[in-house]
Amino acid sequence: RNCALFGEFVMLLISEHQRYFVYMSATDMRKGFDTLCGLVRTQMKLNPMSGDMFIFFNRSRTHIKSLLWARDGFALYFKRLERETFELPSSASNETALISAQTLSLILHGIVLS
């Protein structure tokens, strides 16, 4: 649905038909699948197996990690910036922000949102 398989690799596709949730608090980037699923359930109050993508940033916003249920298992996407920082979206909530595919694309490319 939201991942294209090429051999044994999964490519991240950003689609308008997908929902993207940002966890607004800083996250330890050493966290793996199970701990991130726990954050989604307990802090974001969402289902990690819903098919939605869940996005996490470290405190300095130089690292981003996303978690996605890909029909047969979880996939993680991880990116580290060498310069600059990722910009967090504005949100009415302290815990979670729902963002568009376009906003996620801008964030991943390091483009200023404002």
N, C-alpha and C positions, 0 to 999 in steps of 0.2 A: 504494500500500500504506500509506504513512504520511504522505502529503501530499495535501491536497485542492487541486485547481486551480480557481481562480476567475479567469477571463480569463487575464491574463498573470502573475498573482501566485500565489505558493505560500504557503499558510498552514501554520504549524507545528502539527502535531497530536501530542500526547503520548499514547501507547498502551501498555497493559500487554503487548502483543504485540511490542514493540520492545525492543532492548537499548540501554542508554545507558552509555557509557564516559567517565569523566572522566580527563583528563590532569592528574596531581597537581602537576606543576611549573608555575611561572609561564610564561606564553606572551606573546610580543610580539604585541599586537593588530593590528599592521600586516601580519601574515602573511596571505596569501591562500590560495586553493584548493590550489595545488600544494605550497606549503611545509607547510601543515597536513596534507595527504596524506602528505608525507614524514615528519612527526612520527608519524603513525599507524603507518606502516610500520616505521620504524626505532626509535622509542622505545617505542611501545605494543605493537609486534610483532603488529599486527592489519591486516586488509585494509580499506582505506577504502571499497571498493566492495561491502562485505558487506551494506549496508542498515542497519547499526548506526549510531547517532548518536554522534559524538565531541565532547566538550565541553571547552573550554579557558577558563582564567581569566587575567587579567593579575595582576601581582605584588600590587597593592593590592586585588584582588578587587572592583573597581568595574565591570569589564567582563567579559562572558561572550560567547563565540563558539562556535557549534556547527556541525559539518560533517556533512552527510548525503548519501549517494548516493540520488538520487530517480529511479531507473530510466533516465533519459535524460541525466543530468548531475548535478553537485554543487550543493547548495544550502547557503548560509550563513545562520545566524540570529545576529544581533548585538544585544546589549542593554547599555546603560550605565545604572548607577544614579546618580542625582543626590545621594542621601544614603545612608548605610549601606553595607554591603558584602555580597557574596554569601558564603554559608557553604560551605566545602568539606566534602564528606562524609568521615567517618572511613574509613581504608583500611589494610589490612594491607600493601599494596604501596606503594612509594615513587613508582612511575610511573603506575599505572593503577588506577582503582576502577570496578567495575561497580555501577551504582545502579538503583533501580527507577523506574518512571514517576512514582510518587507522590513519591519523593525529589526528582526533577528538578523537578516542579511546585512543591514547597515552596521549592526553591532559587530558581527563577525568580521566585517571588512574594516573596522576601526573608524567608521565615519561618525562624526558628531551628530547626535540626534536633534539638538535644539536649533 
